[in-house]
Amino acid sequence: MRKILFLFLLPLQMVGQQSAFLSSGLLPFKKYPYPTELAAAPAGSRIAWAMDEEGQRNVYVAEGPAFTPRKLTDFSKDDGQEITSLTVSADGQWVVFVRGGDHGANWEGGLPVNPAGDIQPFKVQVACIPFAGGAVKYLSEGDNPVISPDSKMVAFIKGGQVWGASLGDGVRASDTTGAKNLFTTRGRVSSLQWSPDGKRLLFVSNRMDHSIIGIYTPGAASLKWIAASFYRDGLPQWNNDGSRIVFVRRPGDGGAPDSMLVRQPEPWSIYMADTAGDKPVLLWKSPMTLRGSFPPTDGGANLHWAAGNTIVFLTYVDGWPHLYSLDASSAITGSAAAAKPLLLTPGNFMCEHITITADKRCMVFSANAGDDPADIERRHVGLVSVDKQDMTVMTPGKGLEWTPVVTGDGRTLAFISATPQRPPLPAVMRLAENPQKNFNLLCADRIPADFPQGKLVTPRQVIFKAADGVIVHADLFEPAGSIGRRPAIVFVHGGPPRQMLLGWHYSDYYSNAYASNQYLASLGFVVLAVNYRLGIGYGYDFHQPAHAGEAGASEYKDIKAAGEWLKRQSFVDTAKIGIYGGSYGGFLTAMALAKDSKLFAAGVDFHGVHNWLTQSSMMEEDRYEKAPDYEKALKTAWLSSPVASIATWKSPVLIIQGDDDRNVHFNESVDLVNRLEKKGVRVETMVMVDDTHHWMNFANSVTVYAAAADFFVREFMKPKD
């Protein structure tokens, strides 16, 4: 009933076949450089970024005014070891980063990954290297490093506690003995931040049902706790002289169970505290509305203590994730309550990838904003002062730009830039000379000569309605020179808080999908990438809809509407509409095949969730108190699951998953395969041994997307035997 490929466990006669598989037509589409982790030194003009080139992940650096790129590390294997937490020291002399792990995981992100099958997995380690060049020095196993303002020390998390190591000439490339535990406390520590003078370290101690903010002072006999409470305190930020902090307070866990099907507001507040130990002062409290809930977008509250006594934060309170600021001066003097927050970024767009400039007078961010109505499907760089509504879109046009930073000297804006054809590259813009006009690309020579940039199509915006009237946006990839009716495929992104764009994506996982969609178009498929409700980019009500997920799967209506839109198009072969997606997209792919096999003739399910009852906290059988709608919620979750509709699943499916998946349990696929086999549905499967949800190994990412394309070609483009 099924065809199985277990990678790395192939018999000898299959090795040649697999080699040919990897050299398929998809490979050139995947040979793009992909920059990540862009960072700027707090002073001067030095920047650094990580770059993934066919699985070889390395650190690059550049310095103004020329910003000539220079490869700093020399990791030459496709071994799946990602580079994260990239930072440049204040003096510009050191680049610190973490190598290893899977930091996009839902669990065990800081544990080693081993998709290359090495005898001993590489351990997740904090590393440093001189900006001028030299050997990589591994300081210790650990994660989440922060460099002290004097550039002499790195603090980091190891085993949930805080460790430290010195930077400098005394650190040898093989030396991991210099690191030491700075202090030990209950719970697991996070959110490390040095005080402006480098003499204290701010942190959060997470203690299951509550969390407390603390301060560590080297040489002191004890830790200092700030405003300890029964709440969950977090995201602390120093003020400019280190005398105060601002932080977010949210309710701790507990209380009587409430409705499981009716969403409730998630309140949060912003407090200020004197580090001498005075009682904290409330600066702002969210309204008790759904839109006022803690923002579920990149960076959460994005709390910053800006210039003077200005506090900047992000909230969805007006229906879009926007930046606000408030003046805390009156609260500090005790003369009056803090001023009313000022909306900095009005308009129907979202803000994400938010950073503050070194002088703390401006915020830079990514936004789906601009003069073109289609900009809602793009990202551009925005810049706004922290105390007035003067936002500027710095990179208008039909390209895409994200993760901006401003150099420490304030002269240069750096970001990652792409177009629908050109893959992402670092870019720099001189703020005084070329605002909103020209920028210089870095590393353009790293695009391989055989990358098929000229063959990539420009996706176009499509808008349609679901059966219940919800407006849905999608990106349509049409084969070049296409004539007549073509087979079509719906692509469903994961997340679900994601948005597919009219070009390359700022997530490496979704850039894989973008390359795959372009490859499918090159084969003659029409591809529709649908941005269904639950996704970001279209406001709060779209992002947080009623009756979604385990509470009714209302988002599936958008997927069905996408298939029906394709069916109405004169250029689509209505008998040959397929569907594929990963993670939450795998869930919705399985829903489509289970509920509407007459519409969706075949599908590829990458590591999808198939049974909400195995994923949800609903199954608290040992708790005496139950939510008032507990039984109804269980039934709703079951009916919102693909496995509940197995009886009507007719279409063939390819199921793919890595068995070190840390986002969706591998058993989700095991269970579905067993159910489909028992029913007699044609199933093909592929297991990527020891790889994770994010295809950390480049060869594996080529293999799985090539397998998906091959499956659709066999189903829709080759004569049946």
N, C-alpha and C positions, 0 to 999 in steps of 0.2 A: 504493500500500500504506500510505502514511502521510500524515498531515496535519501540516504544519510551521508553527509560528509563530515568526518571528524578531522579537522585540521591538526597537523603535527602528529597524527597517528595513522598516516596513510600507508597502505601496503606499497611495495616497491613499484608494482606495475602502474600505480596511480600517480607517482611522482611526476612523470613526464606530462601527464594530463594536467596536473595542478599547475606546473610551470607554464604551460600554454594558457591556462585559465588566467593566471596573473598577468600575462602579457597581452591580455585582451584589449579591445578597442577602448575600454574605459581608462586604462592606465595613463595615457597622455592628458586626459581631462583632470586627473588627480595630481599631476606633477606641478602643482603651484606652490610657491612659498607662502607660509601663513604666519604673519607676525602677531605676537601676543605680549601681554605684560609690559606695555610701554610705561616708562617711568622717567622722571626728571630729577636731577639733584636739587636740593633745597636752595642752593646758591650756584651762581655761574650758569653756564650754558650746556652742561653735559646731560645727555639722555642715554637711555639703554632700553633695549627691547629683546624679547625672545623670538626666535623664528624656527618654525617647524618646516623642514625641507625633506619631504619624502621620509618622514619618521626620524630624521636626524635633527634633534632639538638643540639649539645653541643660543648663546647670548651675543648680541651685537651692540656696539656703542657708536656714538658720534658726538662731536663737539662743535659749537658755533665758533665763528660765523659760517664756516664752510659746510659743516655737518657731513663730512665724508664718512660713510659707514665703514666700520671695521669689525670683523668677526673676532670675538674675544675668546670664546671657548672652542674646543675641537672634539665634540662628541660625535663619533662617526658611525654609530650603530642605530639601526631601527629597532630599539629595545623597549619602547613604550614609556620611557622615563620623562615625564613632563617637567617643565620649569615654571615655577610659580613664585609669588612673593618677591618679585624682582624689585630691588631698591638700590639707589645710588647714595653714598654717604654725603653728608653736608659739605665736606671738604673736596668732594669729587674724586677722591683717590681710590675708593673701593666700590665694587658692585657685589651685592649680597643677594642670594637667591636660594630657593629650595629646589632640590632635584629629587623626583620620584613621587609616588602616590597617585591618587585619582581624586583631585580636589573638586570635581563636579559630582562626586558621589553623594548619595543620601546617607550612607553609613560607611565606616572604615576607610574614609578618604585618605587618611594619613598613614595607612598601612601599605607595605610594598605591593607593587604590581609586577607580574612576570609573564607578559604575553609572548616573549621570545623564548620561553622555556629554559632559561639559564639554570644551571645546577643550584646556584645560590642566588636568590633574588636580591636586587639592589635595594638597600635600605633607604628610606626617606631621610634625607640629610640636609642640613643647613650648610651652604657653601659660600665661599667668597673668592674673589679674584681681583687683582689690581686693575683699575681702569686703564692703566698704561699697557697692560698685558702681562702675562706670566702664567704660572701654574694655578689650577683650581685647587683651593684649600678647603677640605671638608672639616668643619668645626665640630660637628656632632650630629648624631641622629636628632631630629627635631623638625619643627615646623613654625610658621608664622613669625619670622624674625623681624625685629625693629632695631635700627641702628641709633645709638646715642648721638645727641647733637654735637659732641666733640669728636665724633667719628672714631672713637677708640674701642667701643664695645658693642656687642650684639646681644640682645635679650631675645629668647625664643621659648616656645613651648615644647616640652618633652614629657611624655607620659602624663599629660594634663597639668604639669607643674612648670614653674619658671626656671629656666637655666640661662646662663650667660657665658660668653666667650669673648676674648679680646681680639681686636683687629690690629694688625701691624706686622713688623718684620719678624717677630718672634714666632709667628704661626707658620709651621711647615706644612707642605702639601699633604703629608701623611699623618699629621698630628691631630688626633681627636681627644687628647688627654687634657687639653687646657680648659675645656668646658666644665662648669660646675653648677650645681643646683644653688640658686640664689635664695629661695625660700620654699617651704612646703606648707600647704594649707588644705583644708577640707575642700571637697568638690574638685571641679576641673576649671582651670584658669584660661581666660581668653582676653581679647581686646587690650593687648599691651600698648602702652604709649608713654614715652619719656616726657618728663616735664621740660619746658623750654630751656631751663638751665642745665638739664641732664642730671640733676641730683636726685630725682625721685622717679618711680615707675608706677604708672596708673594701671590697674587691671580690674577684671571682673571675675569673681569666684562663683561659678554656676553650681548650685546645690539642689539639683533636681526640681523642687517645687518653688524655689525662690533663688535669687542671685543678689550678691552684695558687691559693691564697689570698694576696692581697697587701694592703699598706697604703700609701696615698698620703698624704704630709704636705705641705701647701702650703709652698713655700719650700725644701724638702729637695732635695738633689742627686740622690737616687735613691729607687727604690721599695724597700720592705721585704717580703720573701717569708716566709711563715709555713709551716713544716713541709713544705717542698717534697718531693714523693715521686713514685713511679710510679703513684699512685692518682688517683682522681677526687675531689677535695675540693670541698665546696660548702656552701651554706646557712649561712654564718658569721653569728654573732650576738655583739655586744659584751656584756661584763658591765656592771654598773652604774657602775663608775668608769673603764672603758676600759682596764684593765690586762690583761684576758684576753679570749679569744674561745672560743666553743664552735662546733664544726662537724661536718659529716657526712663520713665517708670511705667511698668505694665503690671496688671494683676498677676499674682502668683497662681499656681495650680491649686484646684480644689473647689469646694462648693457643691451644692446640690446639682445633679444632672439636669440640664435644660433640654429643650426640644432639639432633636437631631436633624430634623428636616427644615426647620425655620432658622435662617441665619440671624445671628445676633451681632450687634456692634462689638468691636474689640477696642475698648478705650485705652488711651495712653496719654501721658503727660510729659512735659519737659520741666525739669527742676534744675535749680542752681544751688550749689553748696560751697561754703567757705571751707577750704582744706584745713582750717584750724579747728573745725568740728562744730560750727554753729548749725542750727536747725536749717534744713534745706528750704528754699523758697520756690513756690510754684510760679513758673513763668507763663505756662500755657497749658490748657487742658483741651483735649479733643472733644468735639460735640458727640453726643451719644446717638450717632447716626451710622449707617453702614459706610457711607463715604468718609466719615471721620475716623474709621478704624485704622489701626496701624497699617501703613502702606505695604502691600505685598509685591513691591517692585524692587529692582536692583538697588542694593544699599539700604533698604528699609527707610528709616527716617532721615538718612544722610545728614546727620547732625554735625554742625561746625560752629566753633567760636571764631567769628571773623574779626576784622579790624575793630578796634575800640571795644565796645560792649554789645556788638551786633551778633545775634544768634541766627543762624541760617538752618532751615530744615525743610524737609519735603513732606507733603501730605496730599491726599486724594480728596480733600474736603470740598473742593469746587467741582469735582467730577473728573479731574485730570491730575496725574502726578506732577505737581508743580512745586517750585521753590518759593519759600516764604522767608521773611526775616522779621525779627523784632529787636527793639532796643531795650536792653536789660539795665540801662543806667539807673533808672528810678528804682528798680527792684534792689539794686546793689546798695544804694544810699538809704533805702527804706522809706523814701518819701512818698512812694505810690506804687501801685502795681505796674507790672511791665506794660509797655505800649501794645496796642493791637497789632497783630502781625500784618506785614505788608506783602501782598502778592507780587513777586518779582517777575514771574513768567506767564502773564495771562495769554490765553488762546487755547484752541482745541488741538493740543499736542502733548506729548509726554516728555519728561526729562529723565535721563538715566546716565550712567557712567560719569558721575558728578565728582569733580575735584575742585579744590580751592587754590588760588594762586599763592605764591610764596609770601607776597605782601598782605594777603588775606583781605584784599579789597574787591576781588571778583571771583565769580564761580564760572567754571567752564564745564560743558556737559554735552551729551548727545541728545538730539531731539528730532522727532519726525515733523519738522516745521519748515516752512518756506513758502514762496509765492506760487509754486506749482501745486495744483490740487493733488497730484500724485505723490507729493512729498510725504504724505501720511504713510506711504509704503517705503520710505527711505529713512536714512539718518544723516543729519548734518550737525556740525559743531555750533553750539550756542555759547555766547558769553554775556554775562550780566553783572552789573555792580551789586554788591551785597546790600545796598541801602536805597536803591531806586529802580524804577521800571525802565531800564534802558537796554533791554536785550537786543543783541544783534546776532543774526545767523551769519556766521563767519565763512561758511563754505557752501553757498547756494549752488544750484545746478542739478544736473541729472546723475551725478555721482553719489557715492555714499561715504560718509566719514564718521568715525567713532573713537571712543576712549581718548579724549583730548587731555593734554597737560600743557602747562605753560612753564618754560624754563625758569630757573631760580632768579635769573637776572631780569625777568619780565619782558624780554625782548622777542621771544619766539614761541609760537604756538606749534606744538607737535601733536600728531594724531595719526590714525590709520585710515588710508584712503583706498577706495575701490570704485570700479564702474561695473556695469552689467557684464563687460567682457574682461577687463583687466582685473586680475586677482588682487587681494589686499596687499598694500605696501605701506611702510612708514612714510610720513610726509612732514615737512616743516614749512611754516609761514612766518615771515618777519612781520610782526604786528604793526610796526611803524611804516613799513614800506608797501606791503601788498595786502592790506586788509580786504577780505571778501573777493579777492581777484585771483591771484596766482599763488601757487605753492610748489615746492620742490619735492619730487619723489626721491626716496632713498631706496637703494637695493633693487632698482629696476633690472639690473643685469643678472639678478638671481632668478628671474623667470626663465625656465628652460626653453631652448630653441624649439623644441617639439611640442610645447604647450599650445593647444589649438585655439588660441585667442580669437583668431579670425573666424572660427566656426561657431562661436558662441552667439546665441540669439539674444535679443533684448526682450525680456518678458514684459507684457503689458498688463495694466491694471484692469481687472474685471470686477464688477459689482452686481450682486443679485440678491434676492430675498429668499429666506427660508420659509417653510410652510406657515410658521407662526408670525411672520412679518419682520423678523430680525434681518437687518441689512448685513450682508456678508461680503467681505473683500477677498480677492484672490489674485494670484499672479499667473498669467497664462504664457506658457512656452509653446510656440508654434514652429514646426519644422520649416527650415528655410526652403523656399521654392515648392512648398507642399501643394499638390493638386489632388482633388478628389477626397473621399472620406478616409480618415486615418483612425487607427486605434488610439484610444485616449486613456490616460492614467491620472487619477486623483492622488496627489501627494498630501499627506497629513503630518504636520509637524508635531513634535512632542512637547513636553513641558508640564502643563499646557500654557503657562504664562510666557509665550514666545510670539514672535511675529516674523513671518517670512517676508523678504524684502524684494524690491525690484533690482536686485543685484546680489553680489556676494554678501555673506552674513558675517556678523561680528562674533559668532560662536563657531569654533572649529567643527563641532558636530553638525551644525546646520550648513556650513560651507561644504561638508561632505555631501549633504543632500542637494545643495545647489549644483554642485558638479555633476551629481547623478542625474538631476533633472535636465541639465544641458546635454548630457550624453544620451539620455532617452530621446530628447528632441532630435539629436543628430541621427538617431536610428529611424526616425520617422514617426515617433509617437507625439501626440498632443499631450502636454502635461499641465495640469491645473493644480497649483499649490494653494490650498485653501486656508485662510486665516479665520478659523472658527471661533465662536464665542468661548470665553475663558482665556483667550489670548490678550496680549497687551497691544497698545497702540491706538485703541479706539475709544478710550474713556472707561470710567469705572463700571458703568452698567453692562458694558460688553465684557469687561474683564471678570466681573463678579456676578454672573447672571443667576437667576433663580433656577432651581431644580436641575442643577448641573452635576456632573460626576456621579457619585454614588447616590445622590438625591434625586435622580431621574434621568441623567444623561441627555439633558436638553440639547447639548452641543452636537449630538449626533444628527439633529435636524439639519444643521449646516452642512454636514458631510453628504447627507442624502441630497440636499439641494444642489451641491456641487456636481454630483453625478447626474442629476436631472438637468442641470444647465448644459452640461456636455451633450446630453442626449438630444437636446433641442438644436444643437448647432449643425449646420449643413456640412461642415468639414469633418464630422466625427462619425465613425462606424459604430452605430448604437449597440451592436451585438458584441463589441469588443471594448468595453470600458473596464479598466482595472483600478486597483487601489493599493497604495503601500504607505507605510509610515513606521516610525520607531518610537518606543516608549509609550507615551500617551497616544501618539499617532498609531502605534501598534494596537493599542486598545480600540481605537476608533476604526482601524482597518478590520479588526476581528468583528466589531459590531456590524460593520457594513456587510461583511460576508455572511454573518449569521442571520441578520435580519432582512437583507435585500440582495440575495444571490441572483435574482432575476435582473437586477440593475448592474451589480458589480460581478463580472464574469470570472475574475481571478484576483488574487492579492498576495502581497508579501508582508508578513508581520514580523518586524524587528522587535524583539524583547518587549512585547506588550503586556499590560495588565489584563487579565481575563476574568477575574472573579473578585469583586470588591470586598466580599466577606473575608477573604484571606489577607487583604491589605489594610482593612479599617480597624480603628480602635473600638468599633461597635461591639466586637465580640468580648465584652467584659462579663463573662458568665459568672465570675466569682463575686461580683458586686451586688449587694442586696438592693440598693437603690437603682432604679432604672429610669431612663428618660421617659416622659409621658407618652412619647410616640415610638418607643423602642421597637416593638414588634413590627409596626408599620415601616420603620426605617430599615430593619433587616430585610423585609420583603422588597422594599424599593431598591435597596442596594443589590439584591440578587437579580431583580428584573432589569437593572441597569448594567448588568454584566453580560459579556458575549456568551459565556457558558450557559446562560439561561435560555438562549435561542439556538442551541445546537441542533434542535430538531429541524430547523429550516435552513441550516447551512448546507449548501450544495456545491459551491464553487471551490475549485482547487486552490491550495494555498502553499506558500513556502514560508516556513517558520525558522527564524535565525536568532540565535542568542549566544553570547559569551558566557561561559559557566563560572566566571568570577564577577558576574554582574553585581554591582553594589547600589543600584538604583531600583531595579525590579528583580524580585526573587526568581531564580532560574526555574523553580518549580512551577511558575505560572505557565511556562512553555511545555514543561513535562506533562502537566495535567491536561493542557489543551490537546496535545498530540494524542494522548491516550483516549480522550473523549472522541476526537475526530476519527481515529482509527476504528474504534468500536462502532461508530456510525457508518463507516465505509466511505468517508470523504477522502478524496485524493490529497495526500499530504507529502510534501518534500521538506526535509529539515537540514539545517547546517549548524553545527556546534563549533564555536571558536574556543578552543581549549585555553584556559587561563587568561583570556582577554576580558575586559570589563565592558560596561555599558557604552563607553565612549570610543571603542576601537583604538586603543592606545598604540597599537602596532599598525604602521602604515600599510604593510602588505595585507593585513587582515581587512583594513577598511576598503582596499581595492577589491579584495575577494568577495566581500559580502554585497557590495553594490553591483559588482559585475554579475554576481549570482542572481540578484534581483532583475537586472536587465535581461539576462539570459532566460530567466523564467518567463518574463513577459514576451520576449521574442518567440519562444517556443509555443506559448499559449495563443498568441495573436497574429504572428507573422509567418509561421511555417505551416504547411499543409499537415493536417492530422493524418496519422496512419490509418 
